[in-house]
Amino acid sequence: MTKSTTIIAFDQHAATTVAAVLLPADRTPALHKLTSDIPTILRFLERMRRGHAVQCCYEAGPCGFELQRALSGRGIRCDLIAPALIPRRSGDRIKTDRRDAAQLAVLYRAGALTAIHIPTEQEEAARDLLRCREDIRADLLRARHRLSKFLLRHGRRFTGTKKAWSKRHDVWLRAQAWPIPALDQTHRAYLRAVDDALARLRSAEEDLRALVTLEPLQARVQRLRCFRGMDDLTALTIAAELGDPRRFASAPRTMAFVGLVPSEHSSGTRQARGAITKTGNAHLRRVLVEAAWHYRHRPFVGAALRRRQRGAPDAIVAQAWTAQDRLYRRYHRLAGRGKPHQQVITAVARELTGFVWAALVQ
């Protein structure tokens, strides 16, 4: 950013957008109210950039990346700012769109803001479908809970096996008979909700498996599948949510992005560390923790893992085996000290993140 650059910060909403224009010689930005359609904003920027170099920014939010991509397509640099990392003055109790846009322009010129990574359209599409699958899984869980609690209220308990929602459990569910028509209608409605959610989940998973072979995800997924606990969908989730791993200079920075590093509140000679920060991408952190549970078992390459590793680079396969051996020993070393299992798994997930980063940037 040069001293002759005009800064334009947007506070974007669904219907209206406030643009704060900070000229090179000014300390206070001029404010303009616009509609949020992309052509209007582009026409405004074309007027502003006549004879001036222009640089734009706006907060990442529900309006997505469309404005950033439209500006980049016109050769205008535009950064998306991480909202949680914007400096806030204590005691400031007034928040308006105009103040937000003006503050964003001033802080952006001062270099006090942190820009986020912009995913490719293919990465964003895969990420949206993955999150849709998570929503469907949540719908399925709620539908199953409603059905099981309805049956429990009426004294219907499945005792055929210890595991519910199996084939035998499904046969038992559909064999239930009711003496009152209203109860039968309720049972069938809850059962239809479960069947519908299950069908939607299977359809989404089939669609996701088709994305495994698309670039830029294919090469990342092929490497991630070599690790224990990472099937196609887990590997696809990590590849889509993490994005380009080369934007992280080291493994510890990747761990910090995922939010698996411990928080700290130290002062003077006193050092105090607490729970993990849980900053960054919660979806990515969840799948890494789920994968970490597999490393409590003795290192082993089964038929499914061997099939996933077929065709992958030998160096990545060797690295995946090193991860198995090291994380297995780390899990049992920490568990032997009497630490809670969840803390141990979190530590394993943090180290697994380092292996994932190394495999993707190698």
C-alpha positions as CSV (number, residue, x, y, z in Angstrom):
1,M,0.0,0.0,0.0
2,T,1.5,3.3,-1.1
3,K,0.9,6.8,0.4
4,S,-1.0,7.8,-2.7
5,T,-3.5,4.9,-2.4
6,T,-7.2,5.7,-1.8
7,I,-8.7,3.3,0.8
8,I,-12.3,2.3,0.4
9,A,-13.9,0.3,3.2
10,F,-17.3,-1.3,2.9
11,D,-19.8,-2.1,5.6
12,Q,-21.9,-4.5,3.6
13,H,-25.4,-5.8,4.3
14,A,-28.1,-7.6,2.3
15,A,-29.8,-4.4,1.1
16,T,-27.5,-1.5,1.8
17,T,-23.7,-0.9,1.9
18,V,-21.9,2.1,3.4
19,A,-18.6,3.0,1.7
20,A,-15.9,4.9,3.6
21,V,-13.5,6.7,1.2
22,L,-10.2,7.7,2.8
23,L,-8.2,9.9,0.4
24,P,-4.4,9.9,0.8
25,A,-4.3,13.4,2.4
26,D,-7.3,12.9,4.6
27,R,-7.6,11.7,8.2
28,T,-11.4,11.3,8.2
29,P,-13.1,9.3,5.5
30,A,-16.0,10.5,3.4
31,L,-19.1,8.2,3.7
32,H,-21.4,7.1,0.9
33,K,-24.5,5.0,1.1
34,L,-25.1,2.5,-1.7
35,T,-27.3,-0.4,-2.6
36,S,-25.6,-3.7,-2.2
37,D,-25.9,-5.0,-5.8
38,I,-22.5,-5.6,-7.3
39,P,-23.0,-3.4,-10.5
40,T,-23.8,-0.4,-8.4
41,I,-20.7,-0.9,-6.2
42,L,-18.5,-1.4,-9.3
43,R,-19.8,1.8,-11.0
44,F,-19.0,3.7,-7.7
45,L,-15.4,2.3,-7.7
46,E,-14.9,3.1,-11.3
47,R,-15.6,6.8,-10.5
48,M,-13.3,6.7,-7.4
49,R,-10.4,5.1,-9.2
50,R,-10.1,7.8,-11.9
51,G,-6.6,9.1,-11.4
52,H,-6.1,7.3,-8.1
53,A,-4.9,3.9,-7.0
54,V,-7.7,2.2,-5.0
55,Q,-7.5,-0.5,-2.4
56,C,-10.7,-2.0,-0.8
57,C,-11.6,-4.0,2.3
58,Y,-14.7,-5.2,4.1
59,E,-15.5,-7.5,7.0
60,A,-16.0,-11.2,6.3
61,G,-19.7,-12.0,6.9
62,P,-22.9,-13.5,5.6
63,C,-22.6,-11.8,2.2
64,G,-19.7,-14.1,1.3
65,F,-17.0,-13.6,-1.2
66,E,-19.0,-12.3,-4.3
67,L,-17.9,-8.7,-3.9
68,Q,-14.3,-9.6,-3.4
69,R,-14.3,-11.8,-6.5
70,A,-16.0,-9.1,-8.6
71,L,-13.5,-6.5,-7.5
72,S,-10.5,-8.8,-8.1
73,G,-11.9,-9.5,-11.6
74,R,-11.7,-5.8,-12.3
75,G,-8.1,-5.6,-11.1
76,I,-9.0,-3.9,-7.8
77,R,-7.3,-5.4,-4.7
78,C,-9.8,-6.2,-2.0
79,D,-9.1,-7.9,1.4
80,L,-11.7,-9.6,3.6
81,I,-11.0,-8.7,7.2
82,A,-11.4,-11.2,10.1
83,P,-14.1,-9.6,12.3
84,A,-12.8,-11.2,15.6
85,L,-9.4,-9.6,15.1
86,I,-10.5,-6.0,14.6
87,P,-9.3,-3.8,17.4
88,R,-12.1,-2.5,19.6
89,R,-11.8,0.4,22.0
90,S,-13.1,-0.4,25.5
91,G,-16.0,1.8,26.5
92,D,-17.2,2.3,22.9
93,R,-20.9,1.7,23.1
94,I,-22.0,3.2,19.8
95,K,-22.1,0.9,16.8
96,T,-23.6,2.0,13.4
97,D,-22.8,1.1,9.8
98,R,-21.3,4.5,9.1
99,R,-18.9,4.3,12.2
100,D,-18.0,0.7,11.3
101,A,-17.0,1.6,7.7
102,A,-15.1,4.7,8.8
103,Q,-13.2,2.8,11.5
104,L,-12.4,0.0,9.1
105,A,-10.9,2.4,6.5
106,V,-8.7,4.1,9.2
107,L,-7.4,0.8,10.7
108,Y,-6.8,-0.7,7.2
109,R,-4.6,2.2,6.2
110,A,-2.7,1.8,9.5
111,G,-2.1,-1.9,8.8
112,A,-3.9,-2.9,12.0
113,L,-6.2,-5.4,10.4
114,T,-5.9,-9.1,9.5
115,A,-7.1,-10.4,6.2
116,I,-8.5,-13.9,5.8
117,H,-7.9,-16.5,3.1
118,I,-10.2,-16.5,0.1
119,P,-11.1,-20.0,-1.0
120,T,-11.5,-20.9,-4.6
121,E,-15.0,-21.3,-5.9
122,Q,-14.5,-25.1,-6.0
123,E,-13.3,-25.1,-2.4
124,E,-16.2,-23.0,-1.3
125,A,-18.7,-25.2,-3.1
126,A,-17.3,-28.4,-1.5
127,R,-17.3,-26.6,1.9
128,D,-20.9,-25.6,1.6
129,L,-22.0,-29.2,0.7
130,L,-19.9,-30.6,3.6
131,R,-21.6,-28.2,6.0
132,C,-25.0,-29.1,4.5
133,R,-24.2,-32.8,5.3
134,E,-23.5,-31.8,8.9
135,D,-26.8,-30.0,9.1
136,I,-28.6,-33.1,7.8
137,R,-26.8,-35.3,10.3
138,A,-28.1,-32.9,13.1
139,D,-31.6,-33.2,11.6
140,L,-31.3,-37.0,11.6
141,L,-30.2,-37.1,15.2
142,R,-33.1,-34.9,16.3
143,A,-35.6,-37.0,14.3
144,R,-34.3,-40.2,15.9
145,H,-34.5,-38.6,19.4
146,R,-38.1,-37.6,18.8
147,L,-39.0,-41.1,17.7
148,S,-37.2,-42.9,20.5
149,K,-38.6,-40.6,23.2
150,F,-42.1,-41.0,21.8
151,L,-41.7,-44.8,22.1
152,L,-40.2,-44.5,25.6
153,R,-43.2,-42.5,26.8
154,H,-45.4,-45.3,25.8
155,G,-43.2,-48.0,27.4
156,R,-41.8,-49.4,24.1
157,R,-38.2,-50.4,24.7
158,F,-35.9,-52.2,22.2
159,T,-34.0,-55.0,23.9
160,G,-33.0,-57.2,21.0
161,T,-29.4,-55.9,20.9
162,K,-27.3,-53.3,22.8
163,K,-27.0,-51.2,19.6
164,A,-29.9,-49.1,18.5
165,W,-30.6,-48.0,14.8
166,S,-29.4,-51.3,13.5
167,K,-31.2,-53.6,11.0
168,R,-32.9,-55.5,13.8
169,H,-33.9,-52.2,15.5
170,D,-35.4,-50.9,12.2
171,V,-37.5,-54.1,11.8
172,W,-38.7,-53.7,15.4
173,L,-39.6,-50.0,14.8
174,R,-41.7,-50.8,11.8
175,A,-43.5,-53.7,13.5
176,Q,-44.9,-51.5,16.3
177,A,-48.8,-51.6,16.4
178,W,-50.9,-49.1,18.2
179,P,-54.5,-49.4,19.6
180,I,-55.4,-45.7,19.0
181,P,-55.2,-44.3,15.4
182,A,-53.7,-41.0,16.7
183,L,-50.7,-42.9,18.2
184,D,-50.2,-44.8,14.9
185,Q,-50.3,-41.6,12.9
186,T,-47.7,-40.1,15.3
187,H,-45.4,-43.1,15.0
188,R,-45.6,-43.1,11.2
189,A,-44.9,-39.4,11.0
190,Y,-41.8,-39.7,13.2
191,L,-40.6,-42.7,11.2
192,R,-41.1,-40.8,8.0
193,A,-38.9,-38.0,9.3
194,V,-36.1,-40.4,10.2
195,D,-36.3,-42.1,6.7
196,D,-36.3,-38.7,5.0
197,A,-33.3,-37.4,6.9
198,L,-31.4,-40.7,6.2
199,A,-32.2,-40.5,2.5
200,R,-31.0,-36.9,2.3
201,L,-27.8,-37.8,4.2
202,R,-27.0,-40.7,1.8
203,S,-27.6,-38.5,-1.2
204,A,-25.3,-35.7,0.2
205,E,-22.6,-38.3,0.8
206,E,-22.8,-39.6,-2.7
207,D,-22.5,-36.1,-4.1
208,L,-19.5,-35.4,-1.9
209,R,-17.7,-38.5,-3.0
210,A,-17.9,-37.2,-6.6
211,L,-16.0,-34.0,-5.4
212,V,-13.0,-36.1,-4.3
213,T,-11.7,-36.3,-7.8
214,L,-11.9,-32.6,-8.6
215,E,-9.0,-30.2,-8.4
216,P,-7.6,-28.5,-6.3
217,L,-9.0,-31.0,-3.8
218,Q,-8.0,-34.3,-5.4
219,A,-4.2,-34.1,-4.6
220,R,-4.8,-33.0,-1.0
221,V,-7.4,-35.7,-0.5
222,Q,-5.1,-38.4,-1.9
223,R,-2.5,-37.5,0.6
224,L,-4.8,-37.1,3.6
225,R,-6.4,-40.5,3.0
226,C,-3.1,-42.2,3.8
227,F,-3.6,-41.2,7.5
228,R,-5.4,-43.5,9.9
229,G,-8.8,-42.2,10.8
230,M,-9.3,-40.2,7.6
231,D,-11.7,-41.7,5.1
232,D,-12.8,-39.9,1.9
233,L,-15.2,-37.5,3.6
234,T,-12.9,-36.6,6.5
235,A,-10.0,-36.0,4.1
236,L,-12.3,-33.8,1.9
237,T,-13.5,-31.8,4.9
238,I,-9.9,-31.1,5.9
239,A,-8.9,-30.2,2.3
240,A,-11.8,-27.9,1.8
241,E,-11.8,-26.2,5.2
242,L,-8.0,-25.7,5.5
243,G,-7.6,-24.4,1.9
244,D,-4.1,-23.9,0.6
245,P,-1.8,-25.1,3.4
246,R,1.2,-23.1,2.0
247,R,-0.3,-19.9,3.5
248,F,0.9,-21.2,6.9
249,A,4.6,-20.8,7.5
250,S,4.9,-23.7,10.0
251,A,3.0,-26.5,11.7
252,P,2.4,-24.5,15.0
253,R,0.7,-21.7,13.0
254,T,-1.6,-24.3,11.5
255,M,-2.4,-25.6,15.0
256,A,-3.2,-22.1,16.1
257,F,-5.5,-21.6,13.1
258,V,-7.4,-24.7,14.1
259,G,-7.6,-23.5,17.7
260,L,-5.9,-26.5,19.2
261,V,-3.2,-24.6,21.1
262,P,-3.6,-23.9,24.8
263,S,-4.6,-20.4,26.0
264,E,-2.2,-18.6,28.2
265,H,-2.4,-15.8,30.8
266,S,1.1,-15.2,32.1
267,S,2.6,-12.2,33.8
268,G,6.1,-11.7,35.2
269,T,7.5,-15.0,36.5
270,R,4.0,-16.6,36.7
271,Q,3.0,-18.8,33.7
272,A,-0.5,-20.0,33.5
273,R,-1.9,-22.1,30.6
274,G,-5.5,-23.0,30.2
275,A,-7.9,-24.8,27.8
276,I,-7.4,-24.7,24.1
277,T,-8.3,-21.4,22.4
278,K,-11.0,-22.8,20.1
279,T,-10.3,-20.0,17.6
280,G,-10.5,-20.4,13.9
281,N,-12.3,-23.2,12.0
282,A,-14.6,-25.3,14.3
283,H,-15.5,-27.7,11.5
284,L,-11.8,-28.5,10.9
285,R,-11.1,-28.8,14.6
286,R,-13.9,-31.3,15.0
287,V,-12.8,-33.7,12.3
288,L,-9.2,-33.6,13.5
289,V,-10.3,-34.5,17.0
290,E,-12.5,-37.3,15.7
291,A,-9.5,-38.7,13.7
292,A,-7.2,-38.5,16.7
293,W,-9.3,-41.1,18.6
294,H,-8.0,-43.7,16.2
295,Y,-4.5,-43.3,17.4
296,R,-5.1,-44.8,20.8
297,H,-4.9,-48.2,19.1
298,R,-1.7,-50.0,18.2
299,P,-0.2,-49.0,14.8
300,F,-1.7,-51.2,12.1
301,V,-2.5,-50.9,8.4
302,G,-5.7,-52.7,7.6
303,A,-7.3,-53.5,4.3
304,A,-9.3,-50.3,4.1
305,L,-6.3,-48.1,4.9
306,R,-4.1,-50.0,2.5
307,R,-6.7,-49.5,-0.2
308,R,-6.8,-45.7,0.5
309,Q,-3.0,-45.5,0.3
310,R,-2.8,-47.2,-3.1
311,G,-1.3,-44.8,-5.6
312,A,-0.2,-42.2,-3.0
313,P,3.5,-41.0,-2.9
314,D,5.7,-43.4,-0.9
315,A,7.0,-40.5,1.2
316,I,3.4,-39.7,2.4
317,V,2.7,-43.3,3.2
318,A,5.9,-43.5,5.3
319,Q,4.9,-40.2,7.0
320,A,1.4,-41.6,7.8
321,W,3.1,-44.7,9.4
322,T,5.4,-42.4,11.5
323,A,2.3,-40.5,12.6
324,Q,0.7,-43.8,13.8
325,D,3.7,-44.8,15.7
326,R,4.4,-41.5,17.3
327,L,0.8,-40.5,18.2
328,Y,0.1,-44.0,19.7
329,R,3.1,-43.6,22.0
330,R,2.1,-40.1,22.9
331,Y,-1.4,-41.1,23.7
332,H,-0.4,-43.8,26.1
333,R,2.4,-41.7,27.6
334,L,0.0,-38.9,28.5
335,A,-2.8,-41.3,29.5
336,G,-0.3,-43.1,31.8
337,R,0.1,-39.8,33.7
338,G,-3.6,-39.9,34.6
339,K,-4.6,-37.0,32.4
340,P,-8.3,-37.0,31.3
341,H,-8.9,-38.8,28.0
342,Q,-10.3,-35.7,26.3
343,Q,-7.2,-33.7,27.1
344,V,-5.0,-36.5,25.8
345,I,-7.0,-36.7,22.6
346,T,-6.8,-33.0,22.1
347,A,-3.0,-33.1,22.5
348,V,-2.9,-36.0,19.9
349,A,-5.1,-33.9,17.5
350,R,-2.8,-31.0,17.8
351,E,0.2,-33.1,16.8
352,L,-1.8,-34.8,14.1
353,T,-2.5,-31.3,12.7
354,G,1.3,-30.9,12.3
355,F,1.5,-34.1,10.4
356,V,-1.3,-33.1,8.1
357,W,0.3,-29.7,7.4
358,A,3.7,-31.4,6.6
359,A,2.0,-33.9,4.3
360,L,0.2,-31.2,2.3
361,V,3.1,-28.9,1.9
362,Q,5.7,-31.5,1.2
